[in-house]
Amino acid sequence: MTANPMALTGKRIVIIGGTTGIGFAVADLASALEAEVVIGASRKDAVDGAVGRLPRASGYVVDLRNEGSVAAFFKQVGHFDHLVMTAGDWGESAPVPISDIDLGKAKSGFDVRFWGALSAAKHSAETIALDGSITLTSGVLAQRPVKGMPMVTAVAGAIEHLGRSLAIDLAPVRVNIVSPGITLTEQVKKTMPEEMLESFVTQLPTGRAAHPNETAMAYVYVMLNNYVTGQVVPVDGGALLKS
C-alpha cells in the first residue's frame, strides 16, 4: 500500500514563533499529521504553554535578535526535517503618514522577521535534512501595498526576495514563502480596530478574514510537496484580485 502522501509521520518540524497565531496553527496541524513538533520562541512560559497543548512536542527558548542564541537553539534541536518561521512583529504596523514614521519602530520590523530569518537559515543548515524545507512568512502587502504602510511592505518584500535567494543557496533544501492576508490571530483581534478589519475584508472575493488553520494549510503544503521551491504562496482571500 502506498504511504499516505498527506502524512508527516516521523518528520521533525521546527516552528519558530509557534506559540500563538499562525505558528501554533501550523504546529497543531503538523501534529495532527503525525509529525514531531519543536517549538521555538523568546519566552519560556509561552514555549511551555504551547508544548503542553500538543502531542509529540518539545520546545526551546530562542532570541532571534541574538545570533548566539539562534546557534545554540539549533544545536539543541539537532537533526530535523522542516523549518517554519512565523516569529516577529512588523515594527510600525499602523497606517501613518510618511512624515510621522517612527524610524526606530520601523527598523525593528527587520530585526526578527528578516535578520532573524536569515540567522535561522544560516544556523539550521548543518542539521536540516537535505530533502527538507524552510518556509518563511511575508504578507500580502509585499504584492499589494496600501497607503501609510511602507515599512510593513518593505519588510514583507525583503523576506520574499530573501526566500527566493535562499532557495538557490541552500539547494537541495527547499525554501518557500507563505504570504498571508488578514488572518484572525489573537494579535490581529487585539490590535486591529474592527472598522479597519471590516474595511479590508469586505473588499475581498471571500468577504472575510482567514482562520489561522486555513493559513496553516499552506505551510504544510510546501512541506509535503518535494517539487516546490523558491515560491511565494498567497493565502489572501483573493486580495490580489481587488480592483
DRENDO-1510 file (C-alpha; in Angstrom, 1 decimal, always signed):
<recs>
REC; n; res; u; v; w
REC; 1; MET; +0.0; +0.0; +0.0 .
REC; 2; THR; +1.3; +3.5; -0.9 .
REC; 3; ALA; +2.1; +5.7; +2.1 .
REC; 4; ASN; -0.3; +8.5; +2.8 .
REC; 5; PRO; +1.1; +11.5; +0.9 .
REC; 6; MET; -0.6; +13.9; +3.3 .
REC; 7; ALA; +1.1; +12.5; +6.4 .
REC; 8; LEU; +4.2; +13.8; +8.2 .
REC; 9; THR; +4.7; +10.7; +10.2 .
REC; 10; GLY; +8.2; +10.6; +11.6 .
REC; 11; LYS; +9.2; +14.1; +10.5 .
REC; 12; ARG; +10.5; +16.7; +12.9 .
REC; 13; ILE; +9.1; +20.1; +12.3 .
REC; 14; VAL; +10.7; +23.2; +13.9 .
REC; 15; ILE; +8.4; +26.2; +14.2 .
REC; 16; ILE; +9.9; +29.4; +15.5 .
REC; 17; GLY; +7.0; +31.6; +16.5 .
REC; 18; GLY; +4.9; +28.5; +17.1 .
REC; 19; THR; +3.3; +29.5; +20.4 .
REC; 20; THR; +0.4; +31.6; +19.1 .
REC; 21; GLY; -1.4; +32.6; +15.9 .
REC; 22; ILE; -0.4; +31.1; +12.6 .
REC; 23; GLY; +2.6; +29.4; +14.0 .
REC; 24; PHE; +0.7; +27.5; +16.6 .
REC; 25; ALA; -1.9; +26.6; +13.9 .
REC; 26; VAL; +0.9; +25.1; +11.8 .
REC; 27; ALA; +2.2; +23.2; +14.9 .
REC; 28; ASP; -1.3; +21.8; +15.6 .
REC; 29; LEU; -1.9; +20.7; +12.0 .
REC; 30; ALA; +1.6; +19.1; +11.7 .
REC; 31; SER; +0.9; +17.2; +15.0 .
REC; 32; ALA; -2.4; +16.0; +13.6 .
REC; 33; LEU; -0.5; +14.7; +10.6 .
REC; 34; GLU; +1.8; +12.7; +13.0 .
REC; 35; ALA; +4.8; +14.9; +13.0 .
REC; 36; GLU; +7.1; +15.6; +15.9 .
REC; 37; VAL; +7.0; +19.3; +16.6 .
REC; 38; VAL; +9.7; +21.5; +18.1 .
REC; 39; ILE; +8.6; +25.0; +19.2 .
REC; 40; GLY; +10.9; +27.9; +19.4 .
REC; 41; ALA; +10.0; +31.3; +20.9 .
REC; 42; SER; +11.6; +34.1; +23.0 .
REC; 43; ARG; +9.6; +33.4; +26.3 .
REC; 44; LYS; +9.9; +30.1; +28.2 .
REC; 45; ASP; +6.4; +30.3; +29.6 .
REC; 46; ALA; +5.0; +30.7; +26.1 .
REC; 47; VAL; +7.1; +27.7; +24.8 .
REC; 48; ASP; +6.0; +25.6; +27.8 .
REC; 49; GLY; +2.3; +26.5; +27.3 .
REC; 50; ALA; +2.4; +25.6; +23.6 .
REC; 51; VAL; +4.2; +22.3; +24.2 .
REC; 52; GLY; +1.7; +21.4; +26.8 .
REC; 53; ARG; -1.1; +21.7; +24.2 .
REC; 54; LEU; +0.5; +19.5; +21.6 .
REC; 55; PRO; +1.3; +15.7; +21.4 .
REC; 56; ARG; +4.8; +14.7; +20.5 .
REC; 57; ALA; +6.1; +18.2; +21.1 .
REC; 58; SER; +9.2; +19.8; +22.7 .
REC; 59; GLY; +10.5; +23.3; +22.8 .
REC; 60; TYR; +13.4; +25.7; +23.5 .
REC; 61; VAL; +13.8; +29.4; +24.1 .
REC; 62; VAL; +15.4; +31.3; +21.2 .
REC; 63; ASP; +16.1; +35.0; +20.8 .
REC; 64; LEU; +16.2; +35.8; +17.0 .
REC; 65; ARG; +17.8; +39.1; +17.7 .
REC; 66; ASN; +20.8; +37.3; +19.1 .
REC; 67; GLU; +22.8; +35.1; +16.7 .
REC; 68; GLY; +24.4; +33.2; +19.5 .
REC; 69; SER; +21.0; +32.2; +20.8 .
REC; 70; VAL; +20.0; +31.0; +17.4 .
REC; 71; ALA; +23.1; +28.9; +17.0 .
REC; 72; ALA; +22.5; +27.4; +20.5 .
REC; 73; PHE; +18.9; +26.7; +19.6 .
REC; 74; PHE; +19.7; +24.6; +16.6 .
REC; 75; LYS; +22.4; +22.7; +18.4 .
REC; 76; GLN; +19.7; +21.7; +21.0 .
REC; 77; VAL; +17.2; +20.8; +18.3 .
REC; 78; GLY; +19.7; +18.5; +16.4 .
REC; 79; HIS; +18.6; +16.8; +13.1 .
REC; 80; PHE; +15.2; +17.9; +11.8 .
REC; 81; ASP; +13.2; +17.9; +8.5 .
REC; 82; HIS; +11.3; +21.2; +8.1 .
REC; 83; LEU; +11.7; +24.7; +9.5 .
REC; 84; VAL; +8.8; +27.2; +9.6 .
REC; 85; MET; +9.4; +30.9; +10.5 .
REC; 86; THR; +6.4; +32.9; +11.7 .
REC; 87; ALA; +8.0; +34.8; +14.6 .
REC; 88; GLY; +8.1; +38.6; +14.9 .
REC; 89; ASP; +6.0; +41.7; +14.8 .
REC; 90; TRP; +6.0; +44.2; +11.9 .
REC; 91; GLY; +7.5; +47.2; +13.8 .
REC; 92; GLU; +5.4; +50.2; +12.9 .
REC; 93; SER; +2.3; +48.5; +11.6 .
REC; 94; ALA; -0.4; +51.0; +11.9 .
REC; 95; PRO; -1.1; +53.2; +8.8 .
REC; 96; VAL; +0.7; +56.6; +9.4 .
REC; 97; PRO; +1.8; +59.4; +7.1 .
REC; 98; ILE; +5.4; +59.1; +5.9 .
REC; 99; SER; +6.2; +62.3; +7.9 .
REC; 100; ASP; +5.1; +60.6; +11.2 .
REC; 101; ILE; +7.0; +57.3; +10.8 .
REC; 102; ASP; +9.0; +56.3; +13.9 .
REC; 103; LEU; +12.2; +55.1; +12.4 .
REC; 104; GLY; +13.1; +53.1; +15.5 .
REC; 105; LYS; +9.9; +51.1; +15.3 .
REC; 106; ALA; +10.3; +50.8; +11.5 .
REC; 107; LYS; +13.8; +49.4; +11.8 .
REC; 108; SER; +12.6; +46.9; +14.5 .
REC; 109; GLY; +10.4; +45.3; +11.9 .
REC; 110; PHE; +13.5; +43.8; +10.2 .
REC; 111; ASP; +15.1; +42.6; +13.4 .
REC; 112; VAL; +13.2; +39.3; +13.8 .
REC; 113; ARG; +11.4; +38.8; +10.6 .
REC; 114; PHE; +14.3; +39.5; +8.2 .
REC; 115; TRP; +17.6; +39.2; +10.1 .
REC; 116; GLY; +16.2; +36.5; +12.4 .
REC; 117; ALA; +15.1; +34.5; +9.4 .
REC; 118; LEU; +18.5; +34.8; +7.8 .
REC; 119; SER; +20.2; +33.8; +11.1 .
REC; 120; ALA; +17.9; +30.8; +11.4 .
REC; 121; ALA; +18.6; +29.7; +7.8 .
REC; 122; LYS; +22.4; +30.1; +8.4 .
REC; 123; HIS; +22.4; +28.0; +11.6 .
REC; 124; SER; +19.9; +25.4; +10.6 .
REC; 125; ALA; +21.9; +24.5; +7.5 .
REC; 126; GLU; +24.1; +21.9; +9.3 .
REC; 127; THR; +21.2; +19.9; +10.9 .
REC; 128; ILE; +18.3; +20.2; +8.4 .
REC; 129; ALA; +17.6; +17.2; +6.2 .
REC; 130; LEU; +18.7; +17.6; +2.6 .
REC; 131; ASP; +15.2; +16.7; +1.4 .
REC; 132; GLY; +13.7; +19.1; +3.9 .
REC; 133; SER; +12.4; +22.6; +3.6 .
REC; 134; ILE; +12.4; +26.1; +5.1 .
REC; 135; THR; +9.2; +28.2; +5.0 .
REC; 136; LEU; +9.4; +32.0; +5.7 .
REC; 137; THR; +6.4; +34.3; +6.2 .
REC; 138; SER; +5.8; +37.5; +4.3 .
REC; 139; GLY; +2.4; +39.2; +3.8 .
REC; 140; VAL; +0.0; +40.4; +1.1 .
REC; 141; LEU; +1.3; +44.0; +1.3 .
REC; 142; ALA; +4.5; +42.8; -0.4 .
REC; 143; GLN; +2.4; +42.5; -3.6 .
REC; 144; ARG; -0.3; +45.0; -2.8 .
REC; 145; PRO; +0.8; +48.0; -0.8 .
REC; 146; VAL; -1.6; +50.2; +0.9 .
REC; 147; LYS; -1.2; +53.9; +1.8 .
REC; 148; GLY; +0.5; +54.6; +5.1 .
REC; 149; MET; +2.3; +51.2; +5.5 .
REC; 150; PRO; +5.6; +51.5; +3.5 .
REC; 151; MET; +7.7; +49.7; +6.1 .
REC; 152; VAL; +5.5; +46.7; +6.5 .
REC; 153; THR; +5.5; +46.4; +2.7 .
REC; 154; ALA; +9.3; +46.7; +2.7 .
REC; 155; VAL; +9.9; +44.0; +5.3 .
REC; 156; ALA; +7.5; +41.6; +3.6 .
REC; 157; GLY; +9.1; +42.2; +0.2 .
REC; 158; ALA; +12.6; +41.8; +1.6 .
REC; 159; ILE; +11.5; +38.4; +3.1 .
REC; 160; GLU; +10.2; +37.2; -0.3 .
REC; 161; HIS; +13.5; +38.2; -2.1 .
REC; 162; LEU; +15.5; +36.5; +0.7 .
REC; 163; GLY; +13.5; +33.3; +0.4 .
REC; 164; ARG; +14.0; +33.1; -3.3 .
REC; 165; SER; +17.7; +33.6; -2.9 .
REC; 166; LEU; +18.0; +31.0; -0.2 .
REC; 167; ALA; +16.2; +28.5; -2.4 .
REC; 168; ILE; +19.3; +28.8; -4.7 .
REC; 169; ASP; +21.9; +29.0; -2.0 .
REC; 170; LEU; +20.6; +26.1; +0.2 .
REC; 171; ALA; +19.5; +23.7; -2.5 .
REC; 172; PRO; +18.7; +20.8; -2.4 .
REC; 173; VAL; +16.9; +22.1; +0.8 .
REC; 174; ARG; +13.8; +23.8; -0.5 .
REC; 175; VAL; +12.9; +27.3; +0.6 .
REC; 176; ASN; +9.4; +28.9; +0.1 .
REC; 177; ILE; +7.5; +31.8; +1.4 .
REC; 178; VAL; +3.8; +31.9; +2.6 .
REC; 179; SER; +2.2; +35.3; +2.1 .
REC; 180; PRO; -0.9; +35.5; +4.4 .
REC; 181; GLY; -3.6; +38.1; +4.0 .
REC; 182; ILE; -5.6; +39.1; +7.1 .
REC; 183; THR; -5.7; +36.2; +9.4 .
REC; 184; LEU; -7.8; +36.2; +12.6 .
REC; 185; THR; -4.9; +35.6; +15.0 .
REC; 186; GLU; -5.0; +36.7; +18.7 .
REC; 187; GLN; -2.7; +39.6; +17.7 .
REC; 188; VAL; -5.0; +40.8; +14.9 .
REC; 189; LYS; -8.1; +40.6; +17.1 .
REC; 190; LYS; -6.3; +42.6; +19.8 .
REC; 191; THR; -4.7; +45.3; +17.8 .
REC; 192; MET; -6.7; +45.9; +14.6 .
REC; 193; PRO; -9.8; +48.1; +15.1 .
REC; 194; GLU; -13.0; +46.3; +14.0 .
REC; 195; GLU; -13.8; +49.0; +11.4 .
REC; 196; MET; -10.4; +48.7; +9.8 .
REC; 197; LEU; -10.7; +44.9; +9.7 .
REC; 198; GLU; -14.1; +45.2; +8.1 .
REC; 199; SER; -12.9; +47.8; +5.5 .
REC; 200; PHE; -10.2; +45.3; +4.3 .
REC; 201; VAL; -12.2; +42.0; +4.3 .
REC; 202; THR; -15.4; +43.3; +2.8 .
REC; 203; GLN; -13.5; +44.1; -0.4 .
REC; 204; LEU; -12.2; +40.5; -0.8 .
REC; 205; PRO; -13.8; +37.9; -3.1 .
REC; 206; THR; -14.1; +35.7; +0.0 .
REC; 207; GLY; -15.6; +38.6; +2.0 .
REC; 208; ARG; -13.9; +37.5; +5.2 .
REC; 209; ALA; -10.6; +37.1; +7.0 .
REC; 210; ALA; -8.8; +33.8; +7.2 .
REC; 211; HIS; -8.9; +31.4; +10.2 .
REC; 212; PRO; -5.3; +30.5; +11.3 .
REC; 213; ASN; -6.0; +26.9; +10.4 .
REC; 214; GLU; -6.7; +27.9; +6.8 .
REC; 215; THR; -3.4; +29.8; +6.5 .
REC; 216; ALA; -1.5; +26.9; +8.2 .
REC; 217; MET; -2.5; +24.6; +5.4 .
REC; 218; ALA; -0.2; +26.5; +3.0 .
REC; 219; TYR; +2.8; +25.8; +5.2 .
REC; 220; VAL; +2.0; +22.1; +5.3 .
REC; 221; TYR; +1.5; +22.0; +1.5 .
REC; 222; VAL; +5.1; +23.3; +0.8 .
REC; 223; MET; +6.5; +20.8; +3.4 .
REC; 224; LEU; +4.8; +17.9; +1.7 .
REC; 225; ASN; +5.4; +18.8; -2.0 .
REC; 226; ASN; +9.0; +18.0; -2.7 .
REC; 227; TYR; +8.9; +19.8; -6.1 .
REC; 228; VAL; +8.0; +23.2; -4.8 .
REC; 229; THR; +10.9; +25.7; -4.0 .
REC; 230; GLY; +11.5; +29.4; -4.4 .
REC; 231; GLN; +7.8; +30.1; -4.5 .
REC; 232; VAL; +5.6; +32.7; -2.8 .
REC; 233; VAL; +2.3; +31.0; -1.8 .
REC; 234; PRO; -0.5; +33.6; -1.2 .
REC; 235; VAL; -3.3; +32.8; +1.2 .
REC; 236; ASP; -5.1; +36.1; +1.0 .
REC; 237; GLY; -8.8; +35.5; +0.1 .
REC; 238; GLY; -8.2; +36.9; -3.3 .
REC; 239; ALA; -6.7; +40.2; -2.2 .
REC; 240; LEU; -4.5; +40.4; -5.3 .
REC; 241; LEU; -7.7; +40.4; -7.5 .
REC; 242; LYS; -9.2; +43.5; -6.0 .
REC; 243; SER; -9.7; +46.4; -8.4 .
</recs>
